[in-house]
Amino acid sequence: MPDVTCGPFPWPITDERVLAALEKAYRDGNWGFYDGPESAAFAEELCEYFNRNHVQLCSSGTIGVELALRGCGIEAGDEVILAGYDFPGNFRAVDAIGARPVLVDVSPSTWCIDPESLDRISGDRIKAVLVSHLHGGLADMNRIIAIARQRGWHVVEDACQQTGARLEGRTVGAWGDVSVLSFGGSKLLTAGRGGAVLTDDAAILQRIKVYSEQGNQAFPLSELQAVVLRPQLVRLDERNALRDEQVSRLRKATAELSSLLRPVERRSDCQPAYFKHAWSFVPAESEPGLRQKLLAELQVRGAPVDAGFRGFAGRGSRRCDKPVPLNTSTQLSQSTVLLHHPMLLAHEKAAHQVAEVLIHAVQQVVH
């Protein structure tokens, strides 16, 4: 029986540049500032990396989504479109404003909003569409933005899982009217907590600042968090390239499973950033209990794999509108299995071990 013996796969990893930055901040004494030079420098570096005019640092990606919506002028009684399969915090961010979620379906190849489903939606109260790039999949931003422009909707781009990804040569997080990053403890850039909101629209930024100023900055990223994030940003592209190479090894080694374990789409004109890598365990799309059997087999063998999101397709009409079928969202909520990214920075032997375990586990469950 194969096992993954290369693990565990810690995150964050040892980084001498982060240690040096912490030591310097201690010597300089700025680590305890409310607003210090490291935060200002980090905001400038994010503007340059994402080719954005404005960055508002904040306490998490989750609050960043709420701030982005508020920056777009979303108010109680408005409606916001989001995917039927998405991070739970995005639904709650819409709720927190008093707006109403309107659900559309996702593409089975990207786990992101399906433009065909989106194009079927209309309504006078809809003010924005919230687009997440999930699990190594990238949303079709050109088509989504074209639809949104026709209908007068803002586009809020959730890039929390895809820091550093490129879509058709353009950085993910540079597409929406406003975009959100997360620096949570498991993310590709990590400070334990934290986030950022990016925009080119000064009016959006001003609304965010007005709401955030509650005697002081109510949703801050600390100076100490900025200290550890800056050296990670310098190495982000290098590490994303290593993750991509490891995913390629893993996908090649498991190609024989593609009819049973369907991987997220990898477009030739895109460079994903793998916070998670998704597969749909196809038999579980119709028999949900099979996913738990697969996960149990994988986890006992040491594979860093877990279930995807529960999604929102099962939520009642009191909480949201579902004007289009959410068939794919339902299927993926039952079938998605996710590989966590720290393993992707390990030795290539880890990819071969995980592939062997995947092949064995799938064969055990389906036969």
Summary of the structure (lengths in Angstrom):
residues: 367
radius of gyration: 20.5
end to end distance: 15.9
largest distance: 62.4
contacts: 1330
relative contact order: 0.18
helix: 44%
strand: 18%
